[in-house]
Structure formats: structure tokens, C-alpha cells
């Protein structure tokens, strides 16, 4: 493992659409607004970016737009996971050519019953061998239905081009095991805003949180409080953030995140089918939490 350990808070940004087209002007404006905060960079084309619903040409154009809006001193991490190893390698090479600093590679999941640790190790090793930029593993069992177990993570962490992972589950024991079984230079990132305080306390190096797209300053504050060992203040802040975190995560997901952003001066916009629009009641729940946190401007 070489270089400085990756740390901090990154938002997995949504993809704004106008009709059925990516709205590039809104995307660029959003990124510039996020880059006016203390966030450490941007994650584009993750689950919250509706990456599986975009064509390759759309993804490539999106990377170009985001790269132009992210300063050179902030990281651009791009999701490049595909179902096939060859497809993932091709997407990773294109992302690197377009300016990605790192890639985030979700677990393949269509052939669930044979996605063993051995299969994942073989897949990620091939991708990392071919990748021109560092690779982050991405475990998002909520969507994929497969689990990248600590045994596989420990084996993959020895690869010089695999520098960390995003663990989107709230299983703190699994996060702790991934931390304990990987080298010091390997960064385990929490992906669940409802349990991020606990994840940071067991050694997570940072977080990739949908919530940080809506509340960047508060999410960075939570991270910094833990780094400063101000645990009671951090725990209290986690308690404040948890209701909205839950609504934007497992309850309402991408449509909820986009709605929240629309309420506070970003461009969220509609989701792409087959995702359904947010219900009025769900919007009311989210607005209530935004008001409670003092961030609603409309």
C-alpha cells in the first residue's frame, strides 16, 4: 500500500435529469456548491447516482462534467462496477481517462448463488490489475443481495492497487472485522448514515453518505468530532441526524434524496424509471426533518 491513507467525508451524488436526459448544467452547479463546503471530494455514479440506469455514453459524459467542476485538490471517485469483469475493466479504464482519481467497484450480483469469496477475489484482482487508478471495493447488500465478507476483503486488501472499501451495511461487527483484518493503509468507509458514529468509533476512515449531500457541514462535523475524541458530542449529533438519515436511506432512497436536495437549493429532479416518484406523504416526512434541522430555506 502506497501513499497517504484516504480519509474524510464524500457525498455519493445523484444524477439530475431533465425529462430523460442528464441535466449537465444542474449537475455542474450542484458539484460547485458541494465543493464550497468541507467535503473531501465527490463520488459520482454510485447507487445514489442511479448508475445502473445509465448507459455507458451517459456515464462517460457525466464523468467529464463532474471532473470539470471538482477542483484538483479534491478527489473524484467514480463508480465503475458492471456485472462482468471485462465490462468493469473497460468502464474503469474509461473513467480513468476522463479524470477519475479512484474508482468504486460494486460487487457483481446477478449470479447470486455463485458469488462466493473466491469469485469476488478473482473479479476484483483482475480489475485492480488492469485499473490505471486505485480501486475501492463496494459492498451494498441492500441493493445487490450479496455480501462481500471480511475474509474476501482481507485477501483483497493485500493488493497494492486496492486501497479501501465502502461498506454500506449497518453491521458494525462486520465493519470492525474489515478494519481489524486489513492493513493500516487500507481505508474502510461507512456507507450508512444511521450508524456512521459507531462505524467511525470502530476504525472507519470516513464515510460516503447520501446524507452528506444534504447536510455536508454537519456530516463533516460528526467525522471531526470523532477524530478529536469528542465522543459525547458526536453521539448527540448522530442522534439529531438519524431520523433524516433513515428517511434518505433505507426508507425512501434515491427519490427521497433528490426531493431533499430540491428543497434546499440544489437540483435533485426526477428519478429515472423503474424507480417511482416520491409520494406526497414521504415528501412531508422529509420536509419535517429538514425544518427540524434548520436547513429548509423554502
C-alpha positions in Angstrom: 0.0 0.0 0.0 1.5 3.3 -1.0 0.6 7.0 -0.4 -1.4 8.7 2.3 -4.4 6.9 3.7 -7.8 8.0 2.2 -10.0 9.7 4.9 -12.9 12.0 5.2 -16.5 12.5 4.1 -17.7 12.1 0.5 -21.3 12.5 -0.9 -22.5 9.9 -3.4 -24.1 12.5 -5.7 -27.4 12.0 -7.5 -27.8 12.4 -11.3 -30.2 15.2 -12.2 -32.4 14.5 -15.2 -34.5 16.8 -17.4 -37.0 14.5 -18.9 -34.9 11.5 -19.8 -31.7 13.4 -20.3 -28.9 14.0 -17.8 -29.1 17.7 -16.9 -25.4 18.6 -17.1 -25.7 22.3 -16.2 -27.6 21.4 -13.0 -25.0 18.7 -12.2 -22.1 21.1 -12.6 -23.9 23.7 -10.4 -24.5 21.1 -7.7 -20.9 19.9 -7.6 -19.6 23.5 -7.4 -21.9 24.1 -4.4 -20.7 21.0 -2.7 -17.1 22.0 -3.3 -17.8 25.1 -1.4 -18.1 23.0 1.8 -15.5 20.9 3.7 -16.4 17.7 1.9 -13.2 15.9 0.8 -14.4 15.2 -2.8 -17.2 13.6 -4.8 -18.5 10.1 -5.5 -20.2 10.0 -8.9 -22.1 7.1 -10.4 -22.8 5.3 -7.2 -26.1 3.8 -6.2 -27.5 7.2 -5.4 -26.3 8.4 -8.8 -28.7 5.8 -10.4 -25.6 4.3 -12.1 -27.2 1.0 -13.2 -29.9 3.0 -15.0 -27.4 5.0 -17.2 -25.9 4.0 -20.5 -22.1 4.0 -20.9 -22.2 7.0 -23.1 -24.2 8.9 -20.4 -21.9 7.8 -17.7 -18.8 8.9 -19.6 -20.3 12.4 -20.3 -21.3 12.7 -16.7 -17.7 12.0 -15.5 -16.4 14.8 -17.8 -18.9 17.3 -16.3 -18.2 16.4 -12.7 -14.4 16.4 -13.3 -14.6 19.9 -14.7 -16.4 21.1 -11.5 -14.2 19.3 -8.9 -11.0 21.2 -8.0 -7.7 19.4 -8.4 -7.2 19.3 -4.7 -10.4 17.3 -4.1 -10.9 13.7 -5.0 -13.3 12.4 -7.7 -14.3 8.8 -7.1 -16.3 7.2 -9.9 -18.5 4.1 -9.7 -17.5 1.7 -12.5 -19.0 -1.6 -11.4 -20.6 -3.8 -14.0 -21.8 -7.4 -14.0 -18.9 -8.7 -16.0 -15.2 -8.5 -15.1 -14.4 -7.3 -18.7 -17.1 -4.7 -18.6 -15.9 -3.4 -15.2 -12.3 -3.1 -16.5 -13.5 -1.3 -19.6 -15.6 1.2 -17.6 -12.7 1.7 -15.1 -10.2 2.5 -17.9 -12.6 5.0 -19.5 -13.3 6.7 -16.1 -9.5 7.0 -15.5 -9.0 8.5 -18.9 -11.8 11.0 -18.2 -10.2 12.2 -14.9 -11.3 9.9 -12.1 -8.8 9.8 -9.3 -10.2 6.5 -7.9 -12.9 4.0 -8.9 -15.6 2.5 -6.7 -16.5 -1.0 -7.9 -19.7 -2.6 -6.7 -20.0 -6.4 -6.3 -21.4 -8.2 -9.3 -24.7 -9.8 -8.2 -26.8 -11.3 -11.0 -25.5 -14.8 -10.4 -26.0 -14.6 -6.6 -25.7 -18.2 -5.6 -22.1 -18.4 -7.0 -20.9 -15.1 -5.9 -18.5 -16.6 -3.3 -15.5 -15.0 -1.7 -13.3 -16.8 -4.3 -15.4 -15.4 -7.1 -15.1 -11.9 -5.7 -11.4 -12.2 -5.1 -10.8 -13.3 -8.7 -13.1 -10.5 -10.1 -11.5 -7.6 -8.0 -8.0 -8.8 -8.5 -8.4 -8.8 -12.3 -10.0 -5.3 -12.1 -7.3 -3.9 -9.8 -4.5 -5.5 -12.0 -5.9 -3.6 -15.0 -7.0 -0.4 -13.4 -4.9 2.8 -14.1 -6.1 4.3 -10.8 -6.7 3.0 -7.3 -9.7 0.8 -6.6 -12.2 0.9 -3.8 -14.4 -2.2 -3.1 -18.1 -1.5 -2.8 -20.4 -3.7 -0.7 -24.1 -2.7 -0.9 -26.0 -5.8 0.1 -29.3 -3.8 0.4 -29.4 -3.5 -3.4 -27.3 -6.4 -4.6 -28.4 -9.2 -2.3 -24.8 -10.4 -2.0 -22.3 -9.8 0.8 -18.6 -9.1 0.4 -17.4 -10.9 3.5 -14.4 -9.8 5.7 -12.5 -12.9 4.5 -12.6 -11.7 0.9 -11.8 -8.1 2.0 -8.8 -9.2 3.9 -7.4 -11.1 0.9 -8.0 -8.2 -1.5 -6.6 -5.6 0.9 -3.1 -7.0 0.2 -3.4 -5.9 -3.5 -1.3 -2.8 -3.9 -4.0 -1.1 -6.1 -6.9 -1.8 -3.8 -6.8 1.0 -1.3 -10.1 0.7 0.6 -13.8 -0.1 0.5 -17.3 1.3 1.1 -19.3 -0.9 3.4 -22.9 0.3 3.0 -24.4 -2.0 5.6 -25.1 -1.1 9.2 -23.4 -4.2 10.6 -20.8 -2.7 12.9 -19.3 -6.1 13.7 -18.6 -6.7 10.0 -17.2 -3.2 9.6 -14.9 -3.7 12.7 -13.7 -7.0 11.3 -12.9 -5.4 7.9 -10.9 -2.8 9.8 -9.1 -5.2 12.0 -8.2 -7.7 9.2 -6.8 -5.1 6.7 -3.5 -3.2 6.7 -3.3 0.3 8.3 -3.2 1.9 4.9 -6.5 0.4 3.8 -9.5 2.7 4.3 -12.9 1.3 5.3 -15.6 3.8 4.6 -19.0 3.6 6.2 -22.0 4.0 3.9 -24.9 4.1 6.3 -25.6 7.5 7.9 -27.7 5.9 10.7 -24.7 4.1 12.1 -21.8 6.3 11.0 -20.8 7.3 14.5 -20.4 3.7 15.6 -18.5 2.9 12.4 -16.1 5.7 13.0 -15.6 4.5 16.6 -14.5 1.0 15.4 -12.0 2.5 13.0 -13.7 3.5 9.8 -11.6 6.0 7.9 -14.5 8.1 6.8 -17.9 7.9 5.2 -19.6 8.0 1.9 -23.1 9.2 2.8 -26.2 10.3 0.9 -26.9 12.5 3.9 -23.7 14.4 3.3 -25.1 15.7 0.0 -27.9 17.3 2.0 -26.0 18.2 5.3 -22.4 18.4 4.3 -21.2 20.6 7.2 -23.0 18.5 9.9 -21.6 15.3 8.4 -18.1 16.6 8.4 -18.6 17.9 11.9 -19.6 14.5 13.1 -16.5 13.0 11.5 -14.2 15.6 13.0 -15.8 15.2 16.5 -14.9 11.5 16.5 -11.3 12.3 15.3 -11.0 14.7 18.2 -12.3 12.0 20.6 -15.3 14.3 21.5 -17.5 11.2 21.6 -20.4 12.5 23.6 -20.9 15.5 21.2 -20.5 13.2 18.3 -23.1 10.7 19.7 -25.5 13.6 20.3 -25.1 14.8 16.7 -25.7 11.3 15.4 -29.0 11.2 17.3 -30.0 14.5 15.7 -29.1 13.3 12.2 -30.6 9.8 12.4 -34.2 10.5 11.6 -33.4 12.2 8.3 -30.6 9.7 7.6 -33.1 6.9 7.9 -35.6 8.6 5.5 -33.0 9.3 2.9 -31.5 5.8 3.2 -33.5 2.6 3.7 -36.9 4.2 3.8 -37.2 6.4 0.7 -33.7 6.1 -1.0 -32.9 8.0 -4.2 -36.2 9.7 -4.7 -36.1 10.9 -1.1 -32.5 12.2 -1.5 -33.5 14.1 -4.7 -36.5 15.6 -3.1 -34.5 16.8 -0.1 -31.9 18.5 -2.4 -34.7 20.2 -4.3 -35.9 21.7 -1.0 -32.6 23.3 0.0 -31.3 24.9 -3.2 -29.7 22.0 -5.2 -31.2 20.4 -8.3 -32.4 16.9 -7.4 -35.0 16.4 -10.0 -37.0 13.3 -11.0 -35.7 9.8 -10.8 -35.4 7.5 -13.8 -37.7 4.5 -14.3 -38.2 1.9 -13.0 -37.8 4.0 -9.8 -41.0 5.6 -8.7 -41.5 9.3 -7.8 -41.7 10.2 -4.1 -45.2 10.2 -2.6 -46.6 13.4 -1.1 -46.6 11.9 2.4 -42.9 10.9 2.1 -42.1 14.4 1.0 -43.9 15.8 4.0 -41.8 13.5 6.3 -38.6 14.7 4.8 -39.5 18.3 4.9 -40.4 18.0 8.5 -36.9 16.7 9.3 -35.2 19.4 7.2 -37.2 22.0 9.2 -36.2 20.4 12.5 -32.5 20.6 11.5 -32.8 24.2 10.4 -31.8 23.7 6.8 -35.0 24.3 4.9 -34.9 27.6 3.0 -38.2 27.4 1.1 
